[in-house]
Amino acid sequence: MVAKNTLSTSPPYAVEGALRQLGANLKTARLRRNLTLRDVSGKLGAGVRAIADAEKGKPTTGVAVYVGLLWAYDLLGPMDDLADPAGDVEGLALAESRERARSRTPGVLDNDF
């Protein structure tokens, strides 16, 4: 039995909204550059339908299409900061709380063989 990917069929509201907003932003970027779906699909090597689906924010569209569109529109720079571990306040706090307060004292070595 194959498990269904519920993230693709019914993502959390925040995820769905973020994808929809990203798609709308990508469509605006394409239109401002006076590019057609066919122009962009040719540059990326992806189908016209994949580009259109990304612009609709469909969760079944591969992440490579979204990132490829960002590249095509020269908007890839902000990806460097996306999920940067240095900016993960919660993750850093959790990691710090798990660190040992002190290290274990090493055993005394002797020369008794």
C-alpha positions in Angstrom: 0.0 0.0 0.0 1.4 3.4 -1.0 1.0 6.2 1.5 -0.5 9.5 0.3 1.5 12.7 0.6 -1.0 14.9 2.5 1.4 17.8 2.2 0.7 17.8 -1.5 -3.1 17.3 -1.3 -3.9 19.3 1.8 -1.0 21.3 3.1 -1.2 23.4 6.3 -2.9 26.7 5.8 0.4 28.7 6.2 2.2 26.5 3.7 -0.6 26.8 1.2 -0.7 30.6 1.6 3.1 30.9 1.3 3.1 28.9 -2.0 0.2 30.9 -3.3 2.0 34.2 -2.5 5.3 32.9 -4.0 3.5 31.8 -7.2 1.8 35.3 -7.5 5.2 36.9 -7.0 6.8 34.8 -9.6 4.0 35.6 -12.1 4.4 39.3 -11.4 8.2 39.0 -12.0 7.6 37.2 -15.3 5.0 39.7 -16.5 7.2 42.7 -15.6 10.0 41.1 -17.7 7.5 40.8 -20.6 8.1 37.1 -20.8 5.7 34.4 -21.9 5.2 31.1 -20.2 6.8 29.5 -23.2 9.9 31.9 -23.0 10.5 30.9 -19.4 9.8 27.2 -19.9 12.4 27.2 -22.7 15.0 28.9 -20.5 14.4 26.4 -17.7 13.8 23.3 -19.7 10.6 22.7 -17.9 7.1 22.4 -19.3 4.7 25.3 -19.7 2.3 23.6 -17.4 4.9 23.3 -14.7 5.6 27.0 -14.9 1.8 27.8 -14.8 1.3 25.5 -11.8 4.2 27.2 -9.9 2.6 30.6 -10.6 -0.6 29.2 -9.1 1.3 28.0 -6.0 0.4 24.3 -6.5 2.0 22.2 -3.8 2.6 19.4 -6.2 5.0 21.5 -8.3 8.6 20.5 -7.7 10.9 22.8 -5.6 13.3 22.8 -8.6 10.7 24.6 -10.7 10.2 27.3 -8.0 14.0 27.8 -7.5 14.6 27.7 -11.2 12.1 30.5 -11.7 13.8 32.5 -9.1 17.1 32.0 -11.0 15.5 32.9 -14.3 14.3 36.2 -12.9 17.6 36.9 -11.1 15.9 36.7 -7.7 17.9 33.8 -6.3 20.0 35.9 -3.9 17.7 35.8 -0.9 17.8 32.0 -1.0 21.2 32.2 0.7 19.4 33.4 3.9 16.5 30.9 3.7 16.8 28.4 6.6 20.2 29.7 7.5 21.2 27.9 10.7 22.8 31.1 12.1 19.3 32.7 12.0 17.4 29.8 13.5 16.7 31.3 17.0 14.7 28.3 18.2 17.2 25.8 16.9 20.1 27.6 18.5 18.3 27.9 21.8 17.6 24.1 21.8 21.1 23.2 20.9 22.5 25.5 23.6 20.2 23.9 26.2 21.5 20.4 25.3 25.2 21.3 25.6 26.9 20.0 28.6 27.7 22.4 31.4 31.1 20.8 31.9 33.1 18.1 30.3 33.8 14.7 31.9 36.9 14.6 34.0 39.5 12.4 32.3 40.6 9.3 34.2 44.1 9.3 35.7 46.5 7.4 33.5 49.2 5.3 35.1 52.2 3.5 33.8 51.3 0.2 35.5 51.4 -2.5 32.9 
